Amino acid sequence: MSNTDGPNRAVTTTETSFRILERLEQSDGLTLGELAEELAIARSTIHRHLLTLESNDFVVRDNGTFHIGLRFLEFGISARDGVPFFDVAREPVDRLAANTGEKVWLAAKEGDFSVHLYKAFGDNPLKTSARIGQRRYLHQLAAGKAILAALPVGERKEIIERRGLPEQTSNTITDPDELLDELATIEERGYAFNLGESIEGLNAVGAAICDSNEDPIGSISISGPANRVKGDLLRTRLPDQLLATIDEIHIHLRYSSNG
């Protein structure tokens, strides 16, 4: 059987549309010619896809430059609102940011990745390129490593084998054995650290949100500049506040499921 047969075969035209949309999302807008050149796809093919996407309001055109349409916002909000812990976690995340003065991220586990759902700012937030909706490799983040550590060892290894360990900075862990050793420590400790592994000069602490079966479904992280978020603040005070917030969310989830 060829890879184009069977129930799991890819639909090439759909994949082409996704590639166009992904490239537009990564840019400030592209022309038809720029898309054709960057994707190595015939202009006529790109044009047909763009016309279809434009007619359904998923792509908009401004003076010959194509952009992602706001119709995706409706889909994104619907997806986020469907995350079971999103509503109960927002208020505790807001309070955590206010109490720590740092930026706090709420993330969901989707497949083998972490997806940023919500962020709250304290008094001294560090501005970064991270944004809501962004998908990230789990091993690059404190929040992601916390999710990995909450999984059975076999599932951790499967994700590493499927996705690899791409390097984001010179501090990113790219050796599977080193990562697995750290995940064992995180599992015992209950929280994970990111020491410049996603962004140079940024430190973070993260912990997993688990469902009633103790399966990780999301996570929370607190992050700030390494010259401020360090020592006892990083190693003790922030983890204590983070775990208290995680416990509060777990109580809400259990109460709502039993109510």
Backbone as CSV, one residue per row, in Angstrom:
resi,resn,N_x,N_y,N_z,CA_x,CA_y,CA_z,C_x,C_y,C_z
1,MET,0.851,-1.200,0.000,0.000,0.000,0.000,0.879,1.239,0.000
2,SER,0.612,2.183,-0.854,1.404,3.403,-0.914,0.972,4.347,0.184
3,ASN,1.797,5.409,0.430,1.469,6.339,1.493,0.334,7.285,1.111
4,THR,-0.177,7.130,-0.099,-1.339,7.932,-0.511,-2.624,7.145,-0.436
5,ASP,-2.517,5.856,0.014,-3.698,5.016,0.133,-4.054,4.838,1.603
6,GLY,-5.262,4.283,1.832,-5.648,3.951,3.191,-6.299,5.115,3.903
7,PRO,-6.852,4.847,5.081,-7.646,5.861,5.796,-6.816,7.020,6.318
8,ASN,-5.508,6.835,6.494,-4.678,7.892,7.069,-3.880,8.662,6.024
9,ARG,-4.207,8.486,4.742,-3.443,9.171,3.712,-3.680,10.674,3.782
10,ALA,-2.649,11.427,3.443,-2.744,12.887,3.487,-3.530,13.397,2.285
11,VAL,-4.260,14.471,2.481,-4.952,15.151,1.391,-4.050,16.296,0.962
12,THR,-3.448,16.146,-0.201,-2.401,17.076,-0.618,-2.900,18.508,-0.710
13,THR,-4.095,18.704,-1.257,-4.600,20.074,-1.407,-4.809,20.734,-0.046
14,THR,-5.278,19.961,0.921,-5.464,20.517,2.260,-4.126,20.871,2.882
15,GLU,-3.139,19.996,2.708,-1.805,20.271,3.234,-1.231,21.542,2.618
16,THR,-1.476,21.757,1.345,-0.983,22.971,0.689,-1.612,24.210,1.312
17,SER,-2.909,24.162,1.564,-3.572,25.296,2.219,-2.982,25.554,3.595
18,PHE,-2.718,24.479,4.347,-2.132,24.642,5.675,-0.742,25.260,5.587
19,ARG,0.041,24.841,4.612,1.387,25.411,4.457,1.309,26.905,4.153
20,ILE,0.364,27.297,3.321,0.178,28.722,3.008,-0.214,29.491,4.264
21,LEU,-1.171,28.951,5.010,-1.635,29.631,6.210,-0.531,29.731,7.261
22,GLU,0.231,28.679,7.435,1.327,28.704,8.396,2.364,29.742,8.019
23,ARG,2.654,29.850,6.743,3.656,30.840,6.316,3.122,32.254,6.495
24,LEU,1.855,32.472,6.209,1.268,33.787,6.419,1.255,34.149,7.905
25,GLU,0.976,33.171,8.744,0.937,33.423,10.188,2.319,33.818,10.717
26,GLN,3.363,33.306,10.091,4.731,33.585,10.534,5.269,34.902,9.999
27,SER,4.521,35.563,9.139,5.017,36.769,8.486,4.092,37.946,8.767
28,ASP,4.480,39.107,8.261,3.621,40.289,8.350,2.783,40.459,7.092
29,GLY,2.684,39.382,6.314,1.959,39.431,5.051,2.889,39.148,3.891
30,LEU,2.396,38.426,2.907,3.200,38.039,1.750,2.380,38.188,0.476
31,THR,3.078,38.467,-0.611,2.426,38.526,-1.912,2.325,37.125,-2.492
32,LEU,1.563,37.022,-3.581,1.443,35.744,-4.275,2.817,35.253,-4.716
33,GLY,3.618,36.131,-5.297,4.943,35.741,-5.770,5.846,35.297,-4.644
34,GLU,5.795,35.982,-3.503,6.639,35.613,-2.363,6.253,34.246,-1.810
35,LEU,4.948,33.989,-1.753,4.498,32.680,-1.289,4.950,31.570,-2.230
36,ALA,4.795,31.800,-3.526,5.188,30.785,-4.507,6.671,30.490,-4.403
37,GLU,7.480,31.526,-4.221,8.933,31.337,-4.129,9.326,30.632,-2.838
38,GLU,8.757,31.059,-1.700,9.133,30.483,-0.415,8.667,29.044,-0.257
39,LEU,7.509,28.719,-0.822,6.960,27.371,-0.680,7.317,26.462,-1.849
40,ALA,7.944,27.035,-2.887,8.315,26.268,-4.084,7.097,25.578,-4.699
41,ILE,6.020,26.336,-4.821,4.777,25.846,-5.406,4.396,26.796,-6.538
42,ALA,3.825,26.259,-7.592,3.465,27.069,-8.757,2.536,28.213,-8.371
43,ARG,2.755,29.377,-9.003,1.920,30.547,-8.707,0.443,30.259,-8.928
44,SER,0.123,29.506,-9.990,-1.284,29.223,-10.280,-1.926,28.406,-9.166
45,THR,-1.157,27.472,-8.588,-1.679,26.654,-7.486,-1.889,27.507,-6.243
46,ILE,-0.882,28.316,-5.899,-0.997,29.206,-4.748,-2.201,30.135,-4.917
47,HIS,-2.369,30.647,-6.151,-3.457,31.595,-6.410,-4.818,30.962,-6.160
48,ARG,-4.996,29.721,-6.599,-6.278,29.036,-6.391,-6.567,28.860,-4.903
49,HIS,-5.560,28.476,-4.163,-5.751,28.293,-2.718,-6.072,29.618,-2.044
50,LEU,-5.361,30.665,-2.426,-5.591,31.969,-1.820,-7.000,32.478,-2.101
51,LEU,-7.468,32.280,-3.335,-8.817,32.721,-3.682,-9.868,32.000,-2.845
52,THR,-9.671,30.699,-2.643,-10.620,29.924,-1.842,-10.597,30.382,-0.389
53,LEU,-9.392,30.564,0.152,-9.260,31.009,1.539,-9.823,32.420,1.715
54,GLU,-9.584,33.273,0.714,-10.077,34.649,0.785,-11.603,34.692,0.719
55,SER,-12.189,33.870,-0.124,-13.648,33.877,-0.272,-14.348,33.389,0.983
56,ASN,-13.615,32.647,1.833,-14.175,32.166,3.098,-13.679,32.971,4.297
57,ASP,-13.010,34.092,4.016,-12.571,35.047,5.051,-11.470,34.520,5.966
58,PHE,-10.777,33.469,5.543,-9.637,32.995,6.325,-8.358,33.735,5.948
59,VAL,-8.363,34.382,4.801,-7.243,35.201,4.333,-7.824,36.513,3.821
60,VAL,-7.132,37.608,4.094,-7.544,38.912,3.577,-6.402,39.493,2.754
61,ARG,-6.781,40.351,1.806,-5.784,40.929,0.896,-5.764,42.443,1.057
62,ASP,-4.550,43.012,1.120,-4.380,44.452,1.237,-3.301,44.895,0.256
63,ASN,-3.735,45.552,-0.839,-2.792,46.027,-1.864,-1.883,44.911,-2.374
64,GLY,-2.470,43.751,-2.620,-1.715,42.642,-3.185,-0.956,41.803,-2.174
65,THR,-1.038,42.155,-0.894,-0.378,41.382,0.156,-1.434,40.630,0.959
66,PHE,-1.181,39.352,1.189,-2.148,38.492,1.875,-1.784,38.348,3.349
67,HIS,-2.827,38.335,4.186,-2.668,38.199,5.629,-3.668,37.179,6.158
68,ILE,-3.382,36.653,7.359,-4.344,35.798,8.043,-5.586,36.623,8.397
69,GLY,-6.775,36.061,8.174,-8.013,36.768,8.461,-8.457,36.607,9.908
70,LEU,-9.217,37.564,10.374,-9.693,37.534,11.754,-10.720,36.434,12.004
71,ARG,-11.185,35.786,10.955,-12.119,34.685,11.198,-11.476,33.592,12.051
72,PHE,-10.145,33.480,11.962,-9.455,32.488,12.774,-9.593,32.788,14.261
73,LEU,-9.811,34.059,14.602,-9.950,34.423,16.005,-11.132,33.709,16.643
74,GLU,-12.233,33.617,15.893,-13.415,32.917,16.393,-13.106,31.459,16.692
75,PHE,-12.360,30.823,15.784,-11.999,29.417,15.975,-11.064,29.269,17.179
76,GLY,-10.094,30.178,17.289,-9.141,30.103,18.386,-9.802,30.284,19.743
77,ILE,-10.688,31.256,19.837,-11.385,31.488,21.105,-12.258,30.290,21.464
78,SER,-12.916,29.722,20.466,-13.749,28.544,20.705,-12.908,27.379,21.207
79,ALA,-11.729,27.180,20.593,-10.843,26.093,21.018,-10.354,26.329,22.441
80,ARG,-9.960,27.577,22.734,-9.447,27.878,24.072,-10.532,27.712,25.130
81,ASP,-11.746,28.170,24.822,-12.831,28.062,25.786,-13.216,26.611,26.058
82,GLY,-12.854,25.733,25.130,-13.164,24.321,25.313,-12.166,23.583,26.182
83,VAL,-11.059,24.227,26.552,-10.082,23.599,27.444,-10.686,23.514,28.840
84,PRO,-10.745,22.330,29.445,-11.529,22.150,30.672,-11.068,22.969,31.866
85,PHE,-9.802,23.358,31.907,-9.312,24.093,33.070,-9.164,25.588,32.816
86,PHE,-9.489,26.060,31.621,-9.198,27.445,31.277,-9.940,28.431,32.177
87,ASP,-11.248,28.249,32.332,-12.038,29.195,33.120,-11.613,29.203,34.589
88,VAL,-11.382,28.028,35.166,-11.055,27.979,36.595,-9.634,28.452,36.873
89,ALA,-8.767,28.452,35.862,-7.358,28.796,36.090,-7.060,30.272,35.920
90,ARG,-7.896,31.006,35.187,-7.554,32.397,34.874,-7.414,33.273,36.118
91,GLU,-8.368,33.191,37.023,-8.297,34.047,38.216,-7.098,33.698,39.093
92,PRO,-6.826,32.418,39.382,-5.626,32.089,40.144,-4.335,32.532,39.438
93,VAL,-4.300,32.432,38.123,-3.122,32.887,37.378,-2.944,34.402,37.511
94,ASP,-4.038,35.142,37.439,-3.974,36.590,37.620,-3.424,36.943,39.007
95,ARG,-3.902,36.241,40.021,-3.435,36.510,41.384,-1.967,36.139,41.558
96,LEU,-1.569,35.054,40.928,-0.171,34.636,41.016,0.748,35.688,40.408
97,ALA,0.354,36.244,39.281,1.148,37.296,38.649,1.207,38.538,39.539
98,ALA,0.068,38.901,40.140,0.042,40.078,41.009,0.909,39.879,42.244
99,ASN,0.892,38.667,42.797,1.640,38.391,44.024,3.139,38.258,43.784
100,THR,3.534,37.763,42.622,4.960,37.566,42.336,5.576,38.758,41.615
101,GLY,4.754,39.538,40.926,5.269,40.656,40.135,5.845,40.237,38.806
102,GLU,5.765,38.949,38.465,6.358,38.435,37.239,5.286,38.011,36.238
103,LYS,5.733,37.650,35.049,4.809,37.154,34.024,4.469,35.692,34.310
104,VAL,3.197,35.372,34.185,2.729,34.006,34.418,2.005,33.523,33.170
105,TRP,2.389,32.332,32.710,1.767,31.726,31.534,0.925,30.521,31.937
106,LEU,-0.236,30.421,31.330,-1.072,29.227,31.418,-1.003,28.516,30.077
107,ALA,-0.660,27.237,30.090,-0.489,26.481,28.848,-1.298,25.193,28.892
108,ALA,-1.630,24.693,27.716,-2.327,23.414,27.595,-1.431,22.417,26.888
109,LYS,-1.567,21.168,27.246,-0.901,20.096,26.500,-1.807,19.687,25.358
110,GLU,-1.292,19.731,24.137,-2.038,19.234,22.986,-1.101,18.336,22.195
111,GLY,-1.392,17.054,22.203,-0.504,16.110,21.542,0.866,16.125,22.212
112,ASP,1.892,16.359,21.415,3.266,16.357,21.917,3.778,17.767,22.202
113,PHE,2.894,18.747,22.234,3.334,20.135,22.351,2.637,20.858,23.501
114,SER,3.196,22.003,23.836,2.583,22.939,24.768,2.028,24.105,23.968
115,VAL,0.833,24.576,24.327,0.214,25.703,23.634,-0.101,26.791,24.657
116,HIS,0.403,28.005,24.424,0.135,29.124,25.324,-1.338,29.537,25.228
117,LEU,-2.047,29.493,26.358,-3.469,29.841,26.382,-3.732,31.243,26.906
118,TYR,-2.945,31.649,27.896,-3.276,32.876,28.627,-2.029,33.368,29.333
119,LYS,-1.890,34.692,29.460,-0.766,35.248,30.212,-1.264,36.360,31.111
120,ALA,-0.615,36.484,32.253,-0.937,37.541,33.208,0.357,38.245,33.581
121,PHE,0.282,39.545,33.790,1.462,40.348,34.046,1.494,40.836,35.486
122,GLY,2.660,40.768,36.089,2.876,41.395,37.379,3.388,42.807,37.189
123,ASP,4.027,43.346,38.217,4.532,44.719,38.152,5.780,44.849,37.296
124,ASN,6.542,43.752,37.174,7.829,43.821,36.473,7.953,42.745,35.398
125,PRO,6.992,42.645,34.479,7.050,41.563,33.488,8.149,41.782,32.460
126,LEU,8.773,40.683,32.060,9.779,40.729,31.006,9.084,40.535,29.665
127,LYS,9.315,41.445,28.735,8.719,41.332,27.411,9.517,40.337,26.575
128,THR,8.821,39.380,25.968,9.448,38.387,25.097,8.595,38.231,23.842
129,SER,9.067,37.391,22.938,8.333,37.144,21.686,7.228,36.109,21.852
130,ALA,7.137,35.471,23.030,6.094,34.464,23.255,4.717,35.109,23.152
131,ARG,3.765,34.381,22.604,2.436,34.934,22.396,1.367,33.865,22.585
132,ILE,0.167,34.312,22.859,-0.951,33.394,23.030,-1.195,32.635,21.723
133,GLY,-1.416,31.337,21.845,-1.631,30.483,20.682,-0.374,29.809,20.193
134,GLN,0.777,30.215,20.699,2.040,29.659,20.217,2.217,28.226,20.707
135,ARG,2.661,27.367,19.793,2.957,25.968,20.120,4.453,25.832,20.333
136,ARG,4.850,25.116,21.388,6.265,24.993,21.705,6.617,23.538,22.023
137,TYR,7.861,23.193,21.753,8.365,21.884,22.165,8.406,21.825,23.694
138,LEU,7.985,20.704,24.240,7.883,20.579,25.688,9.222,20.700,26.389
139,HIS,10.283,20.175,25.804,11.569,20.127,26.511,12.239,21.485,26.638
140,GLN,11.746,22.498,25.913,12.372,23.818,25.920,11.856,24.727,27.027
141,LEU,10.796,24.319,27.716,10.109,25.188,28.669,10.007,24.541,30.040
142,ALA,9.977,25.375,31.080,9.704,24.847,32.417,8.318,24.215,32.452
143,ALA,7.335,24.905,31.871,5.969,24.382,31.827,5.910,23.074,31.047
144,GLY,6.678,22.991,29.964,6.684,21.787,29.145,7.378,20.627,29.816
145,LYS,8.502,20.899,30.465,9.201,19.826,31.172,8.361,19.295,32.330
146,ALA,7.597,20.177,32.964,6.703,19.725,34.031,5.645,18.768,33.483
147,ILE,5.135,19.067,32.292,4.173,18.173,31.647,4.820,16.828,31.341
148,LEU,5.999,16.864,30.742,6.703,15.618,30.417,6.931,14.771,31.668
149,ALA,7.331,15.426,32.758,7.646,14.702,33.984,6.417,14.077,34.622
150,ALA,5.241,14.589,34.293,4.000,14.032,34.836,3.487,12.851,34.017
151,LEU,4.137,12.571,32.909,3.773,11.432,32.069,4.530,10.184,32.502
152,PRO,4.000,8.989,32.216,4.769,7.769,32.443,6.071,7.805,31.650
153,VAL,7.092,7.143,32.145,8.426,7.186,31.508,8.345,6.756,30.046
154,GLY,7.553,5.733,29.759,7.446,5.260,28.384,6.902,6.330,27.453
155,GLU,5.919,7.099,27.900,5.353,8.172,27.069,6.350,9.302,26.879
156,ARG,7.153,9.590,27.904,8.198,10.608,27.764,9.151,10.221,26.631
157,LYS,9.574,8.985,26.651,10.523,8.512,25.640,9.908,8.543,24.244
158,GLU,8.630,8.190,24.146,7.965,8.194,22.842,7.909,9.601,22.256
159,ILE,7.615,10.599,23.086,7.564,11.982,22.600,8.945,12.435,22.149
160,ILE,9.962,12.099,22.925,11.330,12.466,22.552,11.714,11.830,21.223
161,GLU,11.336,10.573,21.026,11.665,9.877,19.773,10.910,10.477,18.595
162,ARG,9.641,10.841,18.809,8.838,11.396,17.723,9.285,12.797,17.335
163,ARG,9.537,13.634,18.324,9.772,15.060,18.066,11.228,15.468,18.113
164,GLY,12.075,14.630,18.681,13.464,15.037,18.837,13.579,16.108,19.911
165,LEU,14.791,16.662,20.037,15.032,17.701,21.034,15.722,18.890,20.364
166,PRO,14.983,19.639,19.544,15.574,20.780,18.840,16.136,21.808,19.819
167,GLU,17.250,22.391,19.428,17.897,23.398,20.267,17.273,24.767,20.033
168,GLN,16.850,25.420,21.111,16.328,26.783,21.029,17.404,27.796,21.426
169,THR,18.178,27.472,22.462,19.330,28.272,22.869,20.469,27.311,23.184
170,SER,21.613,27.870,23.512,22.763,27.022,23.847,22.535,26.255,25.147
171,ASN,21.532,26.650,25.934,21.235,25.976,27.202,20.154,24.904,27.082
172,THR,19.522,24.805,25.921,18.471,23.801,25.738,19.049,22.400,25.870
173,ILE,18.368,21.550,26.604,18.805,20.156,26.735,18.481,19.413,25.446
174,THR,19.497,18.896,24.793,19.305,18.183,23.524,19.724,16.717,23.609
175,ASP,20.209,16.279,24.761,20.607,14.881,24.961,19.472,14.136,25.666
176,PRO,18.920,13.094,25.055,17.770,12.392,25.647,18.034,11.867,27.061
177,ASP,19.204,11.300,27.284,19.495,10.745,28.608,19.551,11.848,29.663
178,GLU,20.156,12.987,29.313,20.215,14.109,30.248,18.807,14.608,30.575
179,LEU,17.968,14.705,29.551,16.601,15.170,29.777,15.828,14.183,30.640
180,LEU,15.952,12.895,30.358,15.222,11.891,31.138,15.647,11.912,32.598
181,ASP,16.939,12.122,32.851,17.416,12.236,34.232,16.782,13.446,34.926
182,GLU,16.733,14.570,34.210,16.140,15.766,34.801,14.646,15.567,35.037
183,LEU,13.962,14.899,34.124,12.523,14.662,34.285,12.238,13.809,35.519
184,ALA,13.130,12.864,35.814,12.961,12.046,37.019,13.061,12.917,38.272
185,THR,13.977,13.878,38.247,14.116,14.811,39.374,12.881,15.701,39.492
186,ILE,12.388,16.175,38.358,11.199,17.038,38.352,9.994,16.282,38.895
187,GLU,9.839,15.024,38.484,8.711,14.217,38.961,8.729,14.118,40.487
188,GLU,9.909,13.920,41.060,10.027,13.796,42.506,9.801,15.132,43.207
189,ARG,10.301,16.216,42.593,10.246,17.541,43.206,8.879,18.203,43.034
190,GLY,8.254,17.982,41.860,6.935,18.552,41.599,6.937,19.797,40.743
191,TYR,8.086,20.297,40.353,8.168,21.484,39.503,9.479,21.459,38.722
192,ALA,9.485,22.246,37.639,10.614,22.241,36.706,11.199,23.637,36.579
193,PHE,12.471,23.697,36.189,13.125,24.973,35.928,13.488,25.093,34.451
194,ASN,13.473,26.317,33.985,13.984,26.673,32.654,15.043,27.736,32.896
195,LEU,16.295,27.380,32.674,17.417,28.286,32.936,18.010,28.731,31.600
196,GLY,17.344,29.684,30.983,17.815,30.183,29.699,17.689,29.185,28.571
197,GLU,16.786,28.223,28.699,16.664,27.152,27.715,15.725,27.496,26.565
198,SER,14.869,28.483,26.761,13.974,28.919,25.686,14.359,30.303,25.171
199,ILE,14.816,31.158,26.070,15.283,32.497,25.726,16.510,32.789,26.575
200,GLU,17.583,33.230,25.963,18.784,33.589,26.716,18.444,34.680,27.726
201,GLY,18.877,34.482,28.969,18.653,35.495,29.984,17.322,35.422,30.687
202,LEU,16.521,34.398,30.398,15.219,34.233,31.050,15.224,32.957,31.875
203,ASN,14.779,33.057,33.114,14.595,31.895,33.968,13.117,31.718,34.269
204,ALA,12.720,30.477,34.515,11.314,30.206,34.796,11.185,28.962,35.653
205,VAL,10.046,28.870,36.324,9.678,27.674,37.061,8.275,27.296,36.618
206,GLY,8.037,25.990,36.442,6.743,25.538,35.946,6.272,24.288,36.658
207,ALA,4.958,24.098,36.697,4.356,22.908,37.298,3.145,22.497,36.474
208,ALA,2.850,21.204,36.496,1.788,20.649,35.656,0.423,20.734,36.322
209,ILE,-0.597,20.908,35.491,-1.996,20.767,35.889,-2.441,19.381,35.436
210,CYS,-3.000,18.593,36.349,-3.391,17.220,36.012,-4.892,17.020,36.210
211,ASP,-5.445,16.088,35.453,-6.863,15.776,35.592,-7.077,14.784,36.728
212,SER,-8.293,14.294,36.866,-8.621,13.399,37.978,-7.898,12.065,37.893
213,ASN,-7.376,11.739,36.713,-6.596,10.511,36.539,-5.104,10.746,36.696
214,GLU,-4.735,11.961,37.122,-3.340,12.362,37.296,-2.581,12.459,35.973
215,ASP,-3.314,12.611,34.878,-2.678,12.824,33.577,-2.489,14.324,33.358
216,PRO,-1.320,14.750,32.871,-1.084,16.183,32.658,-1.917,16.716,31.505
217,ILE,-2.625,17.805,31.756,-3.446,18.426,30.713,-3.006,19.858,30.434
218,GLY,-2.139,20.369,31.270,-1.663,21.734,31.085,-0.588,22.056,32.092
219,SER,-0.263,23.331,32.218,0.779,23.743,33.149,0.745,25.249,33.341
220,ILE,1.456,25.693,34.368,1.619,27.113,34.660,3.105,27.374,34.856
221,SER,3.579,28.503,34.359,4.969,28.882,34.598,5.055,30.337,35.022
222,ILE,6.069,30.632,35.826,6.406,32.001,36.227,7.782,32.286,35.653
223,SER,7.931,33.396,34.950,9.222,33.679,34.312,9.640,35.117,34.529
224,GLY,10.950,35.340,34.464,11.491,36.680,34.607,12.958,36.697,34.233
225,PRO,13.573,37.860,34.179,14.981,37.966,33.801,15.879,37.235,34.796
226,ALA,16.912,36.580,34.285,17.774,35.754,35.124,18.488,36.551,36.204
227,ASN,18.741,37.827,35.948,19.422,38.622,36.967,18.520,38.991,38.130
228,ARG,17.203,38.751,38.007,16.262,39.004,39.088,15.665,37.703,39.616
229,VAL,15.285,36.811,38.713,14.678,35.537,39.108,15.794,34.517,39.273
230,LYS,16.320,34.454,40.481,17.461,33.590,40.763,17.486,33.291,42.259
231,GLY,18.450,32.474,42.669,18.651,32.183,44.083,17.411,31.660,44.776
232,ASP,17.199,32.131,46.009,16.075,31.652,46.815,14.729,31.981,46.172
233,LEU,14.655,33.113,45.466,13.406,33.472,44.788,13.041,32.408,43.772
234,LEU,13.998,32.015,42.944,13.747,31.018,41.905,13.565,29.624,42.491
235,ARG,14.400,29.286,43.449,14.463,27.902,43.919,13.425,27.547,44.980
236,THR,12.941,28.548,45.710,12.048,28.252,46.826,10.767,29.063,46.811
237,ARG,10.877,30.397,46.798,9.689,31.227,46.979,8.712,31.118,45.814
238,LEU,9.216,31.228,44.575,8.307,31.104,43.430,7.709,29.704,43.308
239,PRO,8.504,28.643,43.491,7.884,27.305,43.444,6.788,27.113,44.487
240,ASP,6.995,27.641,45.697,5.969,27.496,46.728,4.666,28.176,46.303
241,GLN,4.778,29.383,45.765,3.584,30.106,45.315,2.937,29.416,44.116
242,LEU,3.762,28.895,43.224,3.250,28.194,42.050,2.486,26.937,42.450
243,LEU,3.059,26.140,43.335,2.401,24.896,43.739,1.104,25.168,44.496
244,ALA,1.056,26.259,45.248,-0.179,26.620,45.931,-1.276,26.942,44.913
245,THR,-0.897,27.618,43.831,-1.859,27.940,42.773,-2.326,26.680,42.055
246,ILE,-1.395,25.778,41.765,-1.745,24.506,41.127,-2.722,23.729,42.009
247,ASP,-2.466,23.686,43.323,-3.367,22.984,44.244,-4.764,23.595,44.210
248,GLU,-4.824,24.918,44.170,-6.122,25.594,44.120,-6.897,25.203,42.862
249,ILE,-6.203,25.171,41.725,-6.849,24.798,40.461,-7.312,23.348,40.507
250,HIS,-6.496,22.465,41.067,-6.880,21.057,41.171,-8.140,20.901,42.031
251,ILE,-8.236,21.660,43.106,-9.431,21.602,43.959,-10.658,22.057,43.176
252,HIS,-10.530,23.153,42.437,-11.647,23.644,41.621,-12.083,22.582,40.605
253,LEU,-11.102,21.934,39.960,-11.425,20.937,38.946,-12.139,19.739,39.562
254,ARG,-11.676,19.307,40.712,-12.318,18.163,41.373,-13.722,18.534,41.837
255,TYR,-13.881,19.769,42.365,-15.191,20.199,42.836,-16.181,20.286,41.680
256,SER,-15.712,20.855,40.544,-16.622,21.003,39.401,-16.995,19.655,38.819
257,SER,-16.063,18.697,38.842,-16.367,17.384,38.273,-17.308,16.583,39.181
258,ASN,-17.279,16.899,40.491,-18.155,16.187,41.437,-19.474,16.914,41.656
259,GLY,-19.534,18.188,41.106,-20.725,18.963,41.363,-21.853,18.662,40.423
